[in-house]
Amino acid sequence: MSSTSSTISSIPASASRSTRSTAWGHLRRNPLVGVGLLLVLVWLVLGLLAPLIAPYDPLRQNVSNRMRPPHAEHIMGTDELGRDVFSRVLYGARVTIPAGLMVILFGTVIGTLVGAVAGFIGGWIDETIMRITELFMAFPTIILAMAISAALGPDVRNAIIALVVVWWPNYARLVRGLVLEIKSKEFVEGARAIGATGPYILFRTVLPNCIAPAIVLGTLDVGNAILTFAGLSFLGLGPEPSAADWGRMVSSGVDNLNQWWTWLFAGVGIASVVLGCNFIGDGLRDFLDPRLRKGN
Protein backbone atom coordinates (compact mmCIF):
# COMPACT_ATOMS: atom_id res chain seq x y z
CA MET A 1 0.00 0.00 0.00
CA SER A 2 2.88 2.40 0.69
CA SER A 3 4.25 1.88 -2.85
CA THR A 4 0.84 2.75 -4.28
CA SER A 5 0.80 5.97 -2.24
CA SER A 6 4.18 7.02 -3.60
CA THR A 7 2.99 6.38 -7.16
CA ILE A 8 -0.18 8.42 -6.75
CA SER A 9 1.65 11.31 -5.08
CA SER A 10 3.43 11.99 -8.38
CA ILE A 11 0.11 12.89 -10.05
CA PRO A 12 -0.28 16.67 -10.36
CA ALA A 13 -3.06 17.79 -8.05
CA SER A 14 -4.24 20.46 -10.47
CA ALA A 15 -5.16 18.05 -13.29
CA SER A 16 -7.95 19.69 -15.29
CA ARG A 17 -11.33 18.11 -15.89
CA SER A 18 -11.37 16.33 -19.26
CA THR A 19 -14.19 16.25 -21.74
CA ARG A 20 -16.36 13.22 -22.47
CA SER A 21 -14.69 12.70 -25.84
CA THR A 22 -11.29 12.56 -24.18
CA ALA A 23 -12.56 10.01 -21.67
CA TRP A 24 -14.02 7.88 -24.45
CA GLY A 25 -10.79 8.09 -26.42
CA HIS A 26 -8.79 7.01 -23.38
CA LEU A 27 -11.18 4.08 -22.86
CA ARG A 28 -10.67 2.99 -26.46
CA ARG A 29 -6.89 3.11 -26.05
CA ASN A 30 -7.04 1.17 -22.79
CA PRO A 31 -9.61 -1.64 -23.20
CA LEU A 32 -8.65 -3.16 -19.83
CA VAL A 33 -10.55 -0.30 -18.18
CA GLY A 34 -13.67 -1.46 -20.01
CA VAL A 35 -13.03 -5.02 -18.90
CA GLY A 36 -12.67 -3.85 -15.31
CA LEU A 37 -15.87 -1.80 -15.48
CA LEU A 38 -17.72 -4.78 -16.93
CA LEU A 39 -16.49 -7.18 -14.24
CA VAL A 40 -17.40 -4.86 -11.39
CA LEU A 41 -20.74 -3.87 -12.93
CA VAL A 42 -21.74 -7.51 -13.48
CA TRP A 43 -21.05 -8.42 -9.85
CA LEU A 44 -22.83 -5.31 -8.58
CA VAL A 45 -25.92 -6.18 -10.64
CA LEU A 46 -25.83 -9.83 -9.59
CA GLY A 47 -25.53 -8.83 -5.94
CA LEU A 48 -28.32 -6.28 -6.24
CA LEU A 49 -30.64 -8.78 -7.94
CA ALA A 50 -29.62 -11.76 -5.80
CA PRO A 51 -33.05 -12.09 -4.14
CA LEU A 52 -34.60 -12.38 -7.61
CA ILE A 53 -31.92 -14.55 -9.25
CA ALA A 54 -30.95 -16.96 -6.46
CA PRO A 55 -32.93 -20.22 -6.78
CA TYR A 56 -32.63 -21.07 -3.06
CA ASP A 57 -32.31 -19.44 0.32
CA PRO A 58 -28.52 -19.12 0.89
CA LEU A 59 -28.95 -20.25 4.52
CA ARG A 60 -31.25 -23.19 3.77
CA GLN A 61 -29.65 -26.47 4.84
CA ASN A 62 -30.32 -29.92 3.39
CA VAL A 63 -27.83 -32.36 4.86
CA SER A 64 -29.14 -35.22 2.74
CA ASN A 65 -28.06 -33.23 -0.33
CA ARG A 66 -24.61 -32.21 0.95
CA MET A 67 -21.40 -32.07 -1.10
CA ARG A 68 -23.07 -32.68 -4.44
CA PRO A 69 -21.07 -31.50 -7.49
CA PRO A 70 -22.60 -29.08 -9.99
CA HIS A 71 -25.67 -30.52 -11.69
CA ALA A 72 -28.97 -29.35 -13.17
CA GLU A 73 -30.67 -28.69 -9.83
CA HIS A 74 -27.67 -26.95 -8.25
CA ILE A 75 -25.57 -25.46 -11.04
CA MET A 76 -22.63 -24.77 -8.70
CA GLY A 77 -23.18 -27.74 -6.41
CA THR A 78 -23.85 -27.77 -2.67
CA ASP A 79 -21.61 -27.29 0.36
CA GLU A 80 -21.00 -29.34 3.51
CA LEU A 81 -24.45 -28.45 4.88
CA GLY A 82 -26.32 -28.94 1.63
CA ARG A 83 -26.67 -25.22 0.92
CA ASP A 84 -26.80 -24.09 -2.70
CA VAL A 85 -23.39 -22.65 -3.66
CA PHE A 86 -24.76 -20.52 -6.50
CA SER A 87 -27.21 -18.76 -4.19
CA ARG A 88 -24.50 -18.20 -1.60
CA VAL A 89 -22.11 -16.74 -4.19
CA LEU A 90 -24.77 -14.27 -5.32
CA TYR A 91 -25.59 -13.21 -1.78
CA GLY A 92 -21.88 -13.11 -0.94
CA ALA A 93 -21.48 -10.27 -3.45
CA ARG A 94 -23.95 -8.27 -1.33
CA VAL A 95 -21.60 -8.54 1.65
CA THR A 96 -18.04 -8.51 0.34
CA ILE A 97 -18.24 -5.76 -2.31
CA PRO A 98 -20.15 -3.17 -0.22
CA ALA A 99 -17.81 -3.86 2.72
CA GLY A 100 -14.75 -3.05 0.60
CA LEU A 101 -16.39 0.09 -0.80
CA MET A 102 -17.35 1.31 2.69
CA VAL A 103 -13.79 0.79 3.94
CA ILE A 104 -12.40 2.95 1.14
CA LEU A 105 -15.13 5.58 1.45
CA PHE A 106 -14.66 6.15 5.17
CA GLY A 107 -10.90 5.68 5.02
CA THR A 108 -10.59 8.25 2.22
CA VAL A 109 -12.79 10.83 3.93
CA ILE A 110 -11.11 10.49 7.33
CA GLY A 111 -7.58 10.34 5.97
CA THR A 112 -8.13 13.27 3.59
CA LEU A 113 -9.51 15.52 6.33
CA VAL A 114 -6.82 14.56 8.84
CA GLY A 115 -3.99 14.98 6.34
CA ALA A 116 -5.37 18.29 5.05
CA VAL A 117 -5.69 19.77 8.53
CA ALA A 118 -2.22 18.57 9.55
CA GLY A 119 -0.52 19.92 6.44
CA PHE A 120 -2.35 23.24 6.43
CA ILE A 121 -1.97 24.11 10.12
CA GLY A 122 1.54 22.71 10.56
CA GLY A 123 3.50 23.13 13.78
CA TRP A 124 2.99 20.82 16.74
CA ILE A 125 -0.44 19.78 15.48
CA ASP A 126 1.11 18.49 12.27
CA GLU A 127 3.86 16.70 14.19
CA THR A 128 1.40 15.05 16.59
CA ILE A 129 -0.94 13.86 13.85
CA MET A 130 1.89 12.52 11.73
CA ARG A 131 3.45 10.62 14.63
CA ILE A 132 0.06 8.99 15.31
CA THR A 133 -0.26 8.20 11.62
CA GLU A 134 3.17 6.59 11.54
CA LEU A 135 2.28 4.55 14.62
CA PHE A 136 -0.65 2.99 12.76
CA MET A 137 1.46 2.43 9.65
CA ALA A 138 4.18 0.67 11.63
CA PHE A 139 2.04 -2.47 11.84
CA PRO A 140 1.23 -4.75 8.90
CA THR A 141 -2.30 -4.00 7.69
CA ILE A 142 -3.76 -7.47 8.13
CA ILE A 143 -2.15 -8.01 11.55
CA LEU A 144 -3.49 -4.75 12.99
CA ALA A 145 -6.90 -5.36 11.41
CA MET A 146 -6.99 -8.84 12.93
CA ALA A 147 -6.15 -7.48 16.37
CA ILE A 148 -8.82 -4.76 16.22
CA SER A 149 -11.46 -7.09 14.78
CA ALA A 150 -10.72 -9.75 17.41
CA ALA A 151 -11.01 -7.14 20.17
CA LEU A 152 -14.34 -5.86 18.85
CA GLY A 153 -15.71 -9.31 18.06
CA PRO A 154 -16.37 -11.11 14.74
CA ASP A 155 -18.99 -9.12 12.86
CA VAL A 156 -19.31 -7.39 9.48
CA ARG A 157 -19.53 -3.94 11.06
CA ASN A 158 -16.54 -4.59 13.33
CA ALA A 159 -14.48 -5.89 10.42
CA ILE A 160 -15.23 -2.71 8.46
CA ILE A 161 -14.31 -0.55 11.46
CA ALA A 162 -11.04 -2.45 11.88
CA LEU A 163 -10.12 -1.93 8.24
CA VAL A 164 -11.01 1.77 8.29
CA VAL A 165 -8.74 2.23 11.31
CA VAL A 166 -5.78 0.75 9.45
CA TRP A 167 -6.59 2.33 6.06
CA TRP A 168 -6.93 6.07 6.73
CA PRO A 169 -3.21 6.77 7.47
CA ASN A 170 -2.26 6.18 3.82
CA TYR A 171 -4.61 8.92 2.66
CA ALA A 172 -3.57 11.23 5.48
CA ARG A 173 0.08 11.01 4.47
CA LEU A 174 -0.71 11.47 0.77
CA VAL A 175 -2.98 14.49 1.25
CA ARG A 176 -0.66 16.12 3.80
CA GLY A 177 2.17 16.08 1.28
CA LEU A 178 -0.05 17.59 -1.40
CA VAL A 179 -1.31 20.30 0.95
CA LEU A 180 2.23 21.24 1.95
CA GLU A 181 3.05 21.71 -1.73
CA ILE A 182 -0.12 23.54 -2.72
CA LYS A 183 -0.40 25.97 0.20
CA SER A 184 2.76 27.75 -0.94
CA LYS A 185 1.39 28.40 -4.45
CA GLU A 186 0.66 31.89 -5.67
CA PHE A 187 -3.11 31.45 -5.90
CA VAL A 188 -3.22 30.49 -2.21
CA GLU A 189 -1.15 33.53 -1.29
CA GLY A 190 -3.54 35.58 -3.39
CA ALA A 191 -6.51 34.23 -1.44
CA ARG A 192 -4.82 35.23 1.81
CA ALA A 193 -4.06 38.67 0.44
CA ILE A 194 -7.72 39.42 -0.26
CA GLY A 195 -8.67 38.42 3.29
CA ALA A 196 -9.91 34.85 2.89
CA THR A 197 -10.13 32.94 6.16
CA GLY A 198 -8.08 29.83 6.92
CA PRO A 199 -11.02 27.36 6.69
CA TYR A 200 -12.14 28.93 3.40
CA ILE A 201 -8.65 28.64 1.91
CA LEU A 202 -8.30 25.03 3.09
CA PHE A 203 -11.67 23.69 1.95
CA ARG A 204 -12.32 25.88 -1.10
CA THR A 205 -8.84 26.51 -2.50
CA VAL A 206 -6.34 23.90 -1.29
CA LEU A 207 -8.36 20.73 -0.70
CA PRO A 208 -10.07 20.61 -4.14
CA ASN A 209 -6.63 20.31 -5.70
CA CYS A 210 -5.92 17.19 -3.61
CA ILE A 211 -9.08 15.29 -4.45
CA ALA A 212 -8.02 13.68 -7.74
CA PRO A 213 -4.95 11.83 -6.35
CA ALA A 214 -6.97 10.67 -3.32
CA ILE A 215 -9.72 9.35 -5.60
CA VAL A 216 -7.22 7.46 -7.74
CA LEU A 217 -5.59 5.92 -4.67
CA GLY A 218 -9.02 4.99 -3.36
CA THR A 219 -9.97 3.34 -6.65
CA LEU A 220 -6.76 1.31 -6.64
CA ASP A 221 -7.35 0.39 -3.00
CA VAL A 222 -10.89 -0.96 -3.42
CA GLY A 223 -9.51 -4.29 -4.61
CA ASN A 224 -7.08 -4.44 -1.68
CA ALA A 225 -9.88 -3.62 0.77
CA ILE A 226 -12.12 -6.35 -0.64
CA LEU A 227 -9.26 -8.83 -0.52
CA THR A 228 -8.37 -7.89 3.06
CA PHE A 229 -12.01 -8.09 4.18
CA ALA A 230 -12.23 -11.54 2.60
CA GLY A 231 -9.03 -12.43 4.47
CA LEU A 232 -10.60 -11.45 7.79
CA SER A 233 -13.64 -13.56 6.92
CA PHE A 234 -11.37 -16.42 5.96
CA LEU A 235 -9.79 -16.24 9.42
CA GLY A 236 -13.17 -16.18 11.15
CA LEU A 237 -13.06 -12.45 12.01
CA GLY A 238 -15.71 -11.30 9.57
CA PRO A 239 -19.38 -12.26 9.29
CA GLU A 240 -20.88 -15.02 11.39
CA PRO A 241 -20.10 -18.58 10.24
CA SER A 242 -23.49 -19.17 8.60
CA ALA A 243 -23.37 -15.94 6.57
CA ALA A 244 -23.07 -16.04 2.79
CA ASP A 245 -19.68 -14.37 2.41
CA TRP A 246 -16.98 -15.12 -0.14
CA GLY A 247 -14.12 -15.23 2.35
CA ARG A 248 -16.08 -17.52 4.67
CA MET A 249 -16.97 -19.80 1.75
CA VAL A 250 -13.32 -20.13 0.73
CA SER A 251 -12.40 -20.86 4.34
CA SER A 252 -14.99 -23.64 4.55
CA GLY A 253 -13.76 -25.05 1.26
CA VAL A 254 -10.20 -25.43 2.58
CA ASP A 255 -11.38 -28.42 4.61
CA ASN A 256 -12.89 -29.92 1.45
CA LEU A 257 -10.32 -29.26 -1.25
CA ASN A 258 -11.41 -32.30 -3.26
CA GLN A 259 -14.88 -30.79 -3.49
CA TRP A 260 -13.56 -27.93 -5.59
CA TRP A 261 -16.95 -26.32 -6.20
CA THR A 262 -17.29 -25.40 -2.52
CA TRP A 263 -14.48 -22.84 -2.74
CA LEU A 264 -13.69 -22.23 -6.42
CA PHE A 265 -16.64 -20.03 -7.38
CA ALA A 266 -16.29 -17.79 -4.33
CA GLY A 267 -12.57 -17.48 -5.07
CA VAL A 268 -13.32 -16.56 -8.68
CA GLY A 269 -15.69 -13.87 -7.40
CA ILE A 270 -12.99 -12.34 -5.20
CA ALA A 271 -10.33 -12.55 -7.91
CA SER A 272 -12.53 -11.07 -10.65
CA VAL A 273 -13.70 -8.10 -8.56
CA VAL A 274 -10.18 -7.33 -7.34
CA LEU A 275 -8.85 -7.58 -10.90
CA GLY A 276 -11.62 -5.33 -12.21
CA CYS A 277 -10.97 -2.70 -9.55
CA ASN A 278 -7.25 -2.73 -10.33
CA PHE A 279 -7.94 -2.26 -14.06
CA ILE A 280 -10.23 0.69 -13.30
CA GLY A 281 -7.73 2.23 -10.89
CA ASP A 282 -4.85 1.95 -13.35
CA GLY A 283 -6.93 3.49 -16.11
CA LEU A 284 -8.14 6.33 -13.89
CA ARG A 285 -4.58 7.06 -12.77
CA ASP A 286 -3.40 7.29 -16.37
CA PHE A 287 -6.39 9.41 -17.36
CA LEU A 288 -5.89 11.98 -14.59
CA ASP A 289 -2.15 12.32 -15.19
CA PRO A 290 -1.63 14.79 -18.08
CA ARG A 291 1.89 13.48 -18.69
CA LEU A 292 0.60 9.95 -19.31
CA ARG A 293 -2.27 11.23 -21.48
CA LYS A 294 0.21 13.15 -23.59
CA GLY A 295 2.33 10.02 -23.96
CA ASN A 296 -0.66 8.15 -25.34
N, C-alpha and C positions, 0 to 999 in steps of 0.2 A: 504493500500500500504506500510506503514512503517513496518508492521509485515512481509510482504513478503521480504522486503529488509533485515531485520535481519536474516531471514531464509537463504537467499542466501549467506549472508556474511560469513556463517559458512563453505561454500564449499571451499576446498583448491584451491588456484588459480593455482597451478602447476599440476593439474590433467592431466595425460598423455593421448595422443590420443589412443583410443581403436581400435581394429581391427573390420572388418566387421562381423566376426563370433561372436564376443562379443556383438556387437550391435543387431544382429539377436537373439542371446540367451536372451538378456535383453527384446527384444520385445515379445518373446514367453512367458517369465515369467510375463510380464505386458501387457496383451491383451488390457487394456484400452487405451494404447498409440496407438495401431492399430485402435481402434474405433475413437479416436480423429483425427488421420491422415485421416481416411476415411471421417468423417464428414466435415472436413475443405476442403479436396480435392474435394468432391462432390459439395460443394457450390462454390468453385473457378471455377470448370469446368462449372457449370450452369451459373455463372455470365459471364464467358468468352464467352460462346456460346449463351447468351441471345438473341442476334439479330437473331440467327438461330432457336432457340427453341420457343421463345415467339410467340403466335398466333396473338397477336394484338399489336398495338402501345401503350406503357404504358401511354401515355398522351392523347390518343384518348377518347373523351367524347361522351356518348350516353345517355342523360338524360332519354329518354323513356325506357331505359333498366337498370335503376338504382336499386341498392339494391336487386338484384336477388341472391338467394342462389346458391350454386354450382349445376351445371347441365351439360349436355353434351356439350353445346356450350361454357360455361365458367366454367371450372372444379373447380375453386376456387371462383366462384361467381363474382359479380361486386360491386363497391363501391358507394358512394353517388352521384357521377357524371357519373355513368355508365361505369367506366373504368374497364378493366379486371384485377382482383386481381392477377391472376397467372403471367401475363406479368409484373405487377408492382413488384411482389416479386422477379422475376428473375433479373430485372433491378436494384432492390434495392440492390442485392448482389454486383453489380458493383460499388456502392457508399459506402456502409457501411463497407465492408471488406477492400478495399484498403485504406479507410480513417483511420481505426484502425492501419493497418500496417504502414502507413506513419507516424502516431503519434509516434509509438514505434521506427521506424527507426531513425527519426530525434532526438527524445528525447534521445535515447541511444547514438548516436554519439555525440551530444552536451554535455550531462551529463558526458560521459566517458572522453572526452577531458578536460572539465572544472575540473572535480574531479582529473584527473591525474596531470594536471598542478599545482593545488592547493596543492595536497599532496607532489609532488616532490620538488617544490620550497620552500614551507613552509613560515614561517615568516609572515609579514604583508599582503602579497598577499594571503596566505592561510586563514588568519583570515578574510580578507575582502570578499573573495569569499564565505566562509562558512557562514558569517553573511547574505549575500544576499540570499544564498541558504535557510537558515532557515527562512528568511522573506517570501519566496514563500511557504515554507512548513507549515507556520503558519495558512494558510487559507485552508478550506476544498476544495478538488479538484474541485468538481462540482460548488461550489459557485464562486471560482476564474475564472474558465473557463467560466461560465455564464457572469461574469462581463466583461471579455476581449472580448468575442464573441459579447456581446451587444454593446460594444464600437466600435468594428470594423464593425459591421453590419452582419445580418444573411446571411451566405454564406458558402459553403463547405470549401473553402480555409481558410476563417477566423475561422471557427470552428476547423480546423486542427491546425492552428497557435495557437489558444487559448489553445488547449490541449497540444501542444508541450511545451508551456511556463510553464504549471503547471506540466509537467511530468519529465523534465530533472533533477530537483533537487534530485530525488530519486537515479538516476544513479550517479550523482556527489558525493553524500555522500557515496554510496557503493564503488565506485572506489577509492575515496580518502583514505578510510580506508585500502583498499587492498594495495595501493601504499605506504602508511606509513609503512605497515608491510614488504613489499617486498624490499623497497629501503635499508633496513638495513641488507639484506641477504649477505652472503659471495660472491656469484657470482656477485652481483652488486658492491661490494667493489673491486672485482677483475677487473671488467671492468674499474673502475676509476683508478686502479693502473696501467693499461697498457695504460692510456692516452685517453680513450674514452671521447667524449664530452658529456655535459649534455643532449642535444636533442637526441643523439644516445642512451644513456643509457635509457632515458625515453621511446622512441618509439620502440626501438629494444630489450631491455632487460626487462624493468619493465612492460610496458603496455601489451605485449603479455600474461603475466601471470595473467592479470585481465580480459581478454576477456571472458573466459568461464562463470564466475559468472554473468557478465553483460548480456550475451546471454541468460542464463537461466532466469534471472529476466525479460528480454524483452519478452521471450516466454510466461512466466506466465502473463505478463501485456497486451498481445495482446487482450485477452478476456475483460479485464477491459477497455482498450481503446475503443474497439468496443461498449461496453455497455455504456460508458460515451458519446461517439459520438452520439449514438442513443438517449441518454437522452437529449442532447442538441437539437437534431432534434425534439424530443417529445415536448420540451418547445418552439419550434419555432425559435431556434437560430442556426439551421443547414441549410440544403438546402432550396431553395424556396418552397413555399407551394405546387406547382404542381409537384415537383420532385418525382420520384419513389425512396423513401428512407424508410427503415424499421421503423426507429423511427417516421417519419412523418406519416406513415400508421397506426402505433399503436395509435398515438395521434388522428388521425381522427376517428379511431374506438371507442375511449372512448365515443364519443357523440352518438355512435350507438351500445351499448353493446349487444342489442338483436340480432343484425346482426353480429353474432360472426365471420363470415368468413372475415369481413373487417379488423379485427385486429389479429385474431388467427394465420394465416399463417406467417405473418411478425414477430410476437412474437416468433413463433417456430423457424424461421430462426435465430433470435438473440440468443435465448437460445441454439440452437444446435451448432452454431459457437463458442460461449463463452465456452460451455462445452467442445467442441473438443480442443480448445486452452488450456484450463486448464489441460486436460488429457495429451496433448503433453508436456506442461511445467513441470508437475509433473514427467513424465517419463524421460525427459531430465535432470532434477535436480538429480534424482536418478542415472541416468547413468553416469553423470559427477562427482559424489561424490564417490570416491573409498571406503569409509567406508560403504556406503549403498550397493555398488556392492558386497563387501565382505560378507555382511550380507545375500545377496540373494543366 
